[in-house]
Amino acid sequence: MVRQLEHEQLHHDSSPMTGERFSKLVEAMKRREERAPNVGDEAPDFELPVLDGKGATVRLSELRGRPVALIFGSYT
């Protein structure tokens, strides 16, 4: 919840990136780097909706031992 609020505060503010706002962004980036997995670490488990429209979900841990491809893109 804190990360979501932090994200909203930093990304929905149209003021210039100076002073206190810049300091908050730098601190948020430092915290993100501290939590981020290192190369070679096991991927953190997460759950996503299945794109069949029926409300099902899939967890990364359910796919252990099988190839998984994550495709990131923008559809805007």
DRENLUMZA-791776 format. One record per atom (N, C-alpha, C): residue number from 0; residue in three letters; atom name; x, y, z. Coordinates in Angstrom, 1 decimal. Each point is the difference from the previous one (the first is absolute). Layout:
R kevo volum rolo     c1     c2     c3
R  NUM   ALA   CA      X      Y      Z
...
This chain:
R kevo volum rolo     c1     c2     c3
R    0   MET    N    0.8   -1.2    0.0
R    0   MET   CA   -0.8    1.2    0.0
R    0   MET    C    0.9    1.3    0.0
R    1   VAL    N    1.0   -0.1    0.8
R    1   VAL   CA    0.9    1.2    0.1
R    1   VAL    C    0.7    0.2   -1.4
R    2   ARG    N    0.4   -1.1   -0.7
R    2   ARG   CA    0.6    0.2   -1.3
R    2   ARG    C   -1.0    0.6   -1.0
R    3   GLN    N   -1.2   -0.4    0.1
R    3   GLN   CA   -1.1    0.5   -0.9
R    3   GLN    C   -0.2    1.5    0.2
R    4   LEU    N   -0.1    0.4    1.3
R    4   LEU   CA   -0.1    1.4    0.3
R    4   LEU    C    1.2    0.8   -0.5
R    5   GLU    N    1.2   -0.5    0.3
R    5   GLU   CA    1.2    0.6   -0.4
R    5   GLU    C    0.0    0.2   -1.6
R    6   HIS    N   -0.4   -1.1   -0.7
R    6   HIS   CA    0.0    0.1   -1.4
R    6   HIS    C   -1.0    1.0   -0.5
R    7   GLU    N   -1.2    0.1    0.6
R    7   GLU   CA   -1.0    1.0   -0.4
R    7   GLU    C    0.5    1.4    0.3
R    8   GLN    N    0.7    0.2    1.1
R    8   GLN   CA    0.4    1.3    0.3
R    8   GLN    C    1.1    0.5   -0.9
R    9   LEU    N    0.9   -0.9   -0.4
R    9   LEU   CA    1.1    0.4   -0.8
R    9   LEU    C   -0.3    0.1   -1.5
R   10   HIS    N   -1.0   -0.8   -0.5
R   10   HIS   CA   -0.3   -0.1   -1.4
R   10   HIS    C   -1.2    0.9   -0.4
R   11   HIS    N   -0.8    0.5    0.9
R   11   HIS   CA   -1.1    0.7   -0.4
R   11   HIS    C    0.1    1.5    0.4
R   12   ASP    N    1.2    0.4    0.3
R   12   ASP   CA    0.3    1.4    0.4
R   12   ASP    C    0.6    0.7   -1.2
R   13   SER    N   -0.7    1.0   -0.6
R   13   SER   CA    0.5    0.6   -1.2
R   13   SER    C    1.0    1.2    0.3
R   14   SER    N    0.4    0.2    1.3
R   14   SER   CA    0.9    1.1    0.3
R   14   SER    C    1.4   -0.4   -0.5
R   15   PRO    N    0.9    1.0   -0.2
R   15   PRO   CA    1.3   -0.3   -0.4
R   15   PRO    C    0.8   -0.9    0.9
R   16   MET    N    0.9   -0.8   -0.5
R   16   MET   CA    0.7   -1.0    0.8
R   16   MET    C    1.2    0.7    0.6
R   17   THR    N   -0.3    0.8    1.1
R   17   THR   CA    1.1    0.7    0.7
R   17   THR    C   -0.3   -0.1    1.5
R   18   GLY    N    1.0    0.4    0.8
R   18   GLY   CA   -0.1    0.1    1.4
R   18   GLY    C   -0.5   -1.2    0.7
R   19   GLU    N   -1.0    0.1    0.8
R   19   GLU   CA   -0.5   -1.1    0.9
R   19   GLU    C   -0.6   -1.1   -0.9
R   20   ARG    N   -0.6    0.3   -1.1
R   20   ARG   CA   -0.5   -1.1   -0.9
R   20   ARG    C    1.1   -0.8   -0.5
R   21   PHE    N    1.1    0.6   -0.4
R   21   PHE   CA    1.1   -0.7   -0.6
R   21   PHE    C    0.7   -0.9    1.1
R   22   SER    N    0.1    0.5    1.2
R   22   SER   CA    0.5   -0.7    1.2
R   22   SER    C   -0.8   -1.3    0.2
R   23   LYS    N   -1.3    0.2    0.0
R   23   LYS   CA   -0.9   -1.2    0.2
R   23   LYS    C    0.2   -1.0   -1.1
R   24   LEU    N    0.1    0.4   -1.2
R   24   LEU   CA    0.3   -0.9   -1.1
R   24   LEU    C    1.3   -0.8    0.2
R   25   VAL    N    1.0    0.7    0.4
R   25   VAL   CA    1.3   -0.6    0.2
R   25   VAL    C   -0.1   -1.0    1.1
R   26   GLU    N   -0.7    0.3    1.1
R   26   GLU   CA   -0.1   -0.9    1.1
R   26   GLU    C   -0.9   -1.3   -0.4
R   27   ALA    N   -1.0    0.3   -0.8
R   27   ALA   CA   -0.8   -1.2   -0.5
R   27   ALA    C    0.8   -0.9   -0.8
R   28   MET    N    0.9    0.6   -0.9
R   28   MET   CA    0.8   -0.8   -0.8
R   28   MET    C    1.0   -0.8    0.8
R   29   LYS    N    0.6    0.5    1.1
R   29   LYS   CA    0.9   -0.7    0.8
R   29   LYS    C   -0.7   -1.2    0.7
R   30   ARG    N   -1.2    0.3    0.5
R   30   ARG   CA   -0.8   -1.1    0.7
R   30   ARG    C   -0.3   -1.1   -1.1
R   31   ARG    N   -0.3    0.4   -1.2
R   31   ARG   CA   -0.3   -1.0   -1.0
R   31   ARG    C    1.2   -0.9   -0.3
R   32   GLU    N    1.2    0.6   -0.1
R   32   GLU   CA    1.2   -0.7   -0.2
R   32   GLU    C    0.3   -1.0    1.1
R   33   GLU    N   -0.3    0.4    1.2
R   33   GLU   CA    0.3   -0.8    1.2
R   33   GLU    C   -0.9   -1.3   -0.1
R   34   ARG    N   -1.2    0.1   -0.5
R   34   ARG   CA   -1.0   -1.1    0.0
R   34   ARG    C    0.2   -0.8   -1.3
R   35   ALA    N    0.6    0.5   -1.0
R   35   ALA   CA    0.0   -0.7   -1.3
R   35   ALA    C    0.9   -1.2    0.1
R   36   PRO    N   -0.4   -1.1   -0.7
R   36   PRO   CA    0.8   -1.2    0.0
R   36   PRO    C    1.3    0.2   -0.8
R   37   ASN    N    1.0   -0.7    0.4
R   37   ASN   CA    1.3    0.1   -0.8
R   37   ASN    C    0.0   -1.0   -1.1
R   38   VAL    N    0.8    0.2   -1.0
R   38   VAL   CA    0.2   -1.0   -1.1
R   38   VAL    C    0.3   -1.4    0.6
R   39   GLY    N   -0.7   -1.0   -0.4
R   39   GLY   CA    0.2   -1.3    0.5
R   39   GLY    C   -0.9   -0.4    1.2
R   40   ASP    N   -0.7    1.0    0.6
R   40   ASP   CA   -0.9   -0.3    1.1
R   40   ASP    C   -1.3   -0.6   -0.6
R   41   GLU    N   -0.7   -0.8    0.9
R   41   GLU   CA   -1.3   -0.6   -0.5
R   41   GLU    C   -1.0    1.2   -0.1
R   42   ALA    N   -0.8   -0.1   -1.1
R   42   ALA   CA   -1.0    1.1   -0.2
R   42   ALA    C   -1.0    0.0    1.1
R   43   PRO    N   -0.4    1.2    0.4
R   43   PRO   CA   -1.1    0.0    1.0
R   43   PRO    C   -1.3   -0.5   -0.5
R   44   ASP    N   -0.7   -0.7    0.8
R   44   ASP   CA   -1.3   -0.6   -0.4
R   44   ASP    C   -1.0    1.1   -0.2
R   45   PHE    N   -0.9   -0.1   -1.0
R   45   PHE   CA   -1.0    1.0   -0.3
R   45   PHE    C   -1.2   -0.7   -0.6
R   46   GLU    N   -1.1    0.7    0.0
R   46   GLU   CA   -1.3   -0.6   -0.6
R   46   GLU    C   -0.5    1.0   -1.0
R   47   LEU    N   -0.5   -0.5   -1.1
R   47   LEU   CA   -0.6    0.8   -1.1
R   47   LEU    C   -1.3   -0.6   -0.5
R   48   PRO    N   -0.9    0.9   -0.5
R   48   PRO   CA   -1.2   -0.6   -0.6
R   48   PRO    C    0.3   -0.7   -1.3
R   49   VAL    N   -0.7   -1.1   -0.2
R   49   VAL   CA    0.0   -0.7   -1.3
R   49   VAL    C   -0.8    0.8   -1.0
R   50   LEU    N    0.5    0.2   -1.2
R   50   LEU   CA   -0.7    0.8   -1.0
R   50   LEU    C   -1.2   -0.7   -0.7
R   51   ASP    N   -0.7   -0.9    0.7
R   51   ASP   CA   -1.1   -0.6   -0.6
R   51   ASP    C   -1.3    0.7    0.4
R   52   GLY    N    0.0    1.0    0.8
R   52   GLY   CA   -1.2    0.7    0.4
R   52   GLY    C   -0.9   -0.6    1.0
R   53   LYS    N    0.5   -1.1    0.6
R   53   LYS   CA   -0.9   -0.8    0.9
R   53   LYS    C    0.4    0.2    1.4
R   54   GLY    N    1.0    0.9    0.3
R   54   GLY   CA    0.4    0.3    1.4
R   54   GLY    C    1.0   -0.9    0.6
R   55   ALA    N    0.6   -1.0   -0.8
R   55   ALA   CA    1.0   -0.9    0.6
R   55   ALA    C    1.3    0.8    0.1
R   56   THR    N    0.9   -0.6    0.9
R   56   THR   CA    1.3    0.6    0.2
R   56   THR    C    1.0   -1.1   -0.2
R   57   VAL    N    1.3    0.4   -0.1
R   57   VAL   CA    1.1   -0.9   -0.1
R   57   VAL    C    1.1    0.5    0.9
R   58   ARG    N    0.7   -0.8    0.7
R   58   ARG   CA    1.2    0.4    0.9
R   58   ARG    C    1.2   -0.5   -0.7
R   59   LEU    N    1.1    0.8    0.1
R   59   LEU   CA    1.2   -0.4   -0.6
R   59   LEU    C    0.5   -1.3    0.6
R   60   SER    N   -0.2   -0.2    1.3
R   60   SER   CA    0.5   -1.2    0.6
R   60   SER    C   -0.7   -1.3   -0.5
R   61   GLU    N   -1.2    0.2   -0.6
R   61   GLU   CA   -0.7   -1.2   -0.6
R   61   GLU    C    0.7   -0.4   -1.3
R   62   LEU    N    0.8    0.8   -0.5
R   62   LEU   CA    0.6   -0.3   -1.3
R   62   LEU    C    1.5   -0.5    0.2
R   63   ARG    N    0.4   -0.2    1.2
R   63   ARG   CA    1.4   -0.4    0.3
R   63   ARG    C    0.4   -1.2   -0.9
R   64   GLY    N    1.1    0.1   -0.6
R   64   GLY   CA    0.5   -1.1   -0.9
R   64   GLY    C   -0.4    0.1   -1.4
R   65   ARG    N   -0.9    1.0   -0.3
R   65   ARG   CA   -0.5    0.2   -1.4
R   65   ARG    C    0.6    1.3   -0.5
R   66   PRO    N    0.2    0.1   -1.3
R   66   PRO   CA    0.4    1.3   -0.5
R   66   PRO    C   -1.0    1.1    0.2
R   67   VAL    N    0.4    1.2    0.3
R   67   VAL   CA   -0.9    1.1    0.2
R   67   VAL    C    0.5    1.2   -0.7
R   68   ALA    N   -0.8    0.7   -0.8
R   68   ALA   CA    0.4    1.2   -0.7
R   68   ALA    C   -0.8    1.2    0.5
R   69   LEU    N    0.6    1.0    0.4
R   69   LEU   CA   -0.8    1.2    0.4
R   69   LEU    C    0.2    1.1   -1.0
R   70   ILE    N   -1.0    0.5   -0.6
R   70   ILE   CA    0.0    0.9   -1.1
R   70   ILE    C   -0.6    1.3    0.6
R   71   PHE    N    0.8    1.1    0.0
R   71   PHE   CA   -0.4    1.3    0.5
R   71   PHE    C   -0.2    0.9   -1.2
R   72   GLY    N   -1.1    0.8    0.0
R   72   GLY   CA   -0.2    0.9   -1.0
R   72   GLY    C   -1.0    1.0    0.4
R   73   SER    N   -0.2    1.0   -0.9
R   73   SER   CA   -0.9    1.0    0.3
R   73   SER    C   -1.2    0.0   -1.0
R   74   TYR    N   -1.2    0.0    0.5
R   74   TYR   CA   -1.1   -0.1   -0.9
R   74   TYR    C   -0.8    1.3    0.0
R   75   THR    N    0.7    1.1    0.1
R   75   THR   CA   -0.7    1.3    0.1
R   75   THR    C    0.1    0.8   -1.3
